[in-house]
Amino acid sequence: MALPGTAGAGLRPACVSRSLNEIGLLCKRAARGGGLDWGLAEDAARGARWSASLGLPGPAMLATRLERLDGRSLDALSPDVTTDVWRAASGSLCPLAAGAALADRAARLAAGGPITLRDPACPLLVLAFANDAAEQLGTPVRLAWDGIRLTVGGGRLRIDGARDRLDVDGTTSLTCSIVKCLPEPAVGAGFRGEVDDTVWERLTVFAARTLAPATEESRRRGAGGE
């Protein structure tokens, strides 16, 4: 699905059309294999699937997040939410942990103004959680980083600014705020997503970690033993 104004935006090609169920299943297994608990893995998969349905590189960004932060403790990557500027205890902020915290504190956006994420990895992965916050508040939510603005509400999306920053693997600052209305034209989700084979293989590497290692007994049964 082409987003308004994205022609020539420099996005990486995504040429293989896949079902959203297929995308969601692989992303969930990959997120789990990457060390996320089942709840956050399900959120990550839901967000990547929804992003793909909008023509965005959510699955690719999930693969990048898993690779970039592989082996790191999620506690150290999660935000300190005691102020309006959220930072990780150490290094880059996990966009999934930060996004989940944002959705849990949606009312804070309305009551206290913008929330800023410092040094988040793969900022696009925050988008699905921003949509969750928008649905809770009944008003659109805007994410902004590096000259790009994504406004989301009711599952529909408008992109303005530097669209070549959609698939960056990190940024120094992301700001999340509420807005009065969703600018038009905006797009809604499609019925399929596009994920190229290279991204699929990267996710499959993490998904394979969820498979139990073969034992002598399982090998024997697989060979026809009873």
C-alpha positions in Angstrom: 0.0 0.0 0.0 1.4 3.4 -1.0 1.2 6.1 1.6 0.3 9.7 0.4 3.3 11.4 -0.8 5.8 8.5 -0.3 6.8 8.1 -4.0 10.6 8.4 -4.3 10.9 8.6 -0.5 13.9 6.2 -0.5 12.3 3.4 1.4 13.9 0.0 1.1 12.0 -2.2 -1.4 9.5 -4.6 0.1 8.4 -6.8 -2.8 6.9 -10.0 -1.3 3.2 -9.8 -0.5 2.3 -11.8 2.6 -0.7 -12.4 4.7 -1.0 -10.4 7.9 -1.4 -13.6 9.9 1.8 -14.9 8.5 3.6 -11.7 9.3 2.2 -11.6 12.8 3.1 -15.2 13.7 6.7 -14.9 12.5 7.2 -11.5 14.3 5.8 -12.9 17.6 8.1 -15.9 17.4 11.0 -13.7 16.5 10.3 -11.3 19.4 10.1 -14.2 21.8 13.3 -15.7 20.4 14.9 -12.3 20.9 14.3 -12.5 24.6 11.0 -10.6 25.1 8.4 -12.0 27.4 5.2 -13.3 25.8 3.2 -10.1 26.5 5.7 -7.7 25.0 6.4 -10.2 22.1 2.7 -10.2 21.3 2.6 -6.4 21.4 5.7 -6.2 19.2 4.1 -8.6 16.6 0.8 -6.8 16.6 2.6 -3.5 16.0 4.8 -4.9 13.2 1.8 -6.5 11.6 -0.3 -3.3 11.7 2.7 -1.3 10.4 3.1 -3.6 7.5 -0.6 -3.3 6.7 0.0 0.4 6.3 2.8 -0.1 3.9 5.5 0.7 6.5 8.7 -1.3 7.3 7.6 -2.5 10.8 8.8 -6.1 10.4 12.2 -4.8 9.2 12.4 -2.4 12.2 11.6 -5.2 14.5 14.4 -7.3 13.1 16.8 -4.4 13.5 15.7 -3.8 17.1 16.2 -7.5 17.9 19.7 -7.5 16.3 20.8 -4.2 17.8 19.7 -4.9 21.4 20.3 -8.7 21.4 21.4 -10.0 24.7 20.7 -6.8 26.6 18.6 -6.8 29.7 15.2 -5.3 29.1 15.3 -3.7 32.5 18.3 -1.6 31.5 16.6 -0.6 28.2 13.2 0.4 29.7 12.3 4.0 30.4 12.4 5.9 33.7 8.9 7.3 33.5 9.1 9.6 36.6 9.6 12.7 34.4 8.3 13.8 31.0 11.7 12.9 29.4 12.1 9.2 29.3 15.6 7.6 29.3 16.9 4.1 29.6 19.1 3.3 32.5 21.9 2.4 30.1 22.3 3.0 26.3 19.5 3.1 23.8 15.9 3.0 24.9 13.9 0.0 23.8 11.0 1.3 21.6 8.8 -1.6 22.6 9.2 -1.1 26.3 8.8 2.7 25.9 5.8 2.2 23.6 4.1 -0.1 26.1 4.7 2.4 28.9 3.3 5.2 26.7 0.1 3.3 26.0 -0.2 2.5 29.8 0.1 6.3 30.5 -2.0 7.7 27.7 -3.9 10.0 30.1 -0.6 11.7 31.0 -0.3 13.0 27.4 -3.6 14.8 27.8 -3.0 16.0 31.4 0.7 16.9 31.3 1.7 17.6 27.7 4.3 16.0 25.4 6.5 13.1 26.4 10.0 12.9 25.0 11.9 9.7 24.5 15.7 10.1 24.6 17.9 7.9 22.3 15.2 5.4 21.3 16.2 2.6 18.9 14.0 2.0 15.9 11.5 4.8 16.6 8.9 3.6 14.1 8.1 0.7 16.5 6.5 3.2 18.9 3.8 4.0 16.3 1.4 1.2 17.1 1.5 2.1 20.8 0.8 5.7 19.9 -2.3 4.5 18.1 -3.3 2.6 21.2 -2.9 5.8 23.2 -4.9 7.8 20.6 -7.8 5.3 20.8 -7.8 5.5 24.6 -7.9 9.3 24.5 -10.2 9.7 21.6 -7.9 12.2 20.0 -5.0 11.8 17.5 -1.4 11.4 18.7 1.7 12.7 16.9 5.2 11.2 16.9 8.1 13.4 15.7 11.8 12.8 15.2 14.5 13.9 12.8 12.1 16.1 10.8 9.4 13.5 10.3 5.9 13.7 11.8 3.5 10.7 12.1 0.0 11.5 13.2 -2.3 8.6 14.1 -5.8 8.1 15.2 -8.5 5.4 14.9 -6.0 3.2 13.1 -5.4 5.8 10.3 -2.1 7.5 9.6 -0.7 10.7 8.1 3.0 11.2 7.4 4.6 14.6 6.9 8.2 15.7 6.5 11.4 13.6 6.0 10.0 10.2 5.1 13.4 8.8 4.6 13.7 8.8 8.4 11.0 6.2 8.8 13.4 3.3 8.9 16.3 4.8 10.9 17.7 2.4 13.5 17.8 5.1 16.2 17.4 8.8 16.9 18.5 11.2 19.7 15.0 12.3 20.5 11.3 11.4 19.8 8.5 13.6 20.9 4.9 12.3 21.5 2.0 14.7 21.8 -1.7 14.9 21.2 -3.2 17.0 18.4 -6.7 18.3 17.8 -7.4 16.5 14.5 -5.9 14.0 12.1 -4.7 15.8 8.9 -6.0 14.5 5.6 -5.2 12.6 3.5 -4.7 9.8 5.9 -4.6 6.1 5.2 -6.0 3.0 6.9 -4.8 -0.6 7.1 -4.8 -2.9 4.2 -5.4 -6.7 4.1 -1.8 -7.8 3.3 1.7 -6.6 4.0 5.0 -6.6 2.1 8.1 -8.1 3.6 11.1 -8.9 1.5 13.0 -12.2 1.8 16.0 -10.6 3.5 13.9 -9.3 6.4 12.0 -12.6 6.6 15.3 -14.4 7.0 16.5 -12.1 9.7 13.3 -12.6 11.7 13.5 -16.4 11.1 16.9 -16.5 12.8 15.3 -15.2 16.0 12.2 -17.3 15.6 14.3 -20.4 15.4 15.5 -19.8 19.0 12.0 -20.7 20.2 12.4 -24.3 18.9 13.4 -26.9 21.4 16.7 -28.6 20.6 16.5 -32.1 19.3 17.1 -34.9 21.7 18.0 -38.5 20.9 14.4 -39.5 21.8 12.9 -36.9 19.5 15.2 -37.9 16.7 14.2 -41.6 17.1 10.5 -40.8 17.1 11.0 -38.5 14.1 12.5 -41.4 12.3 9.4 -43.6 12.9 10.0 -45.0 16.3 7.1 -45.5 18.7 
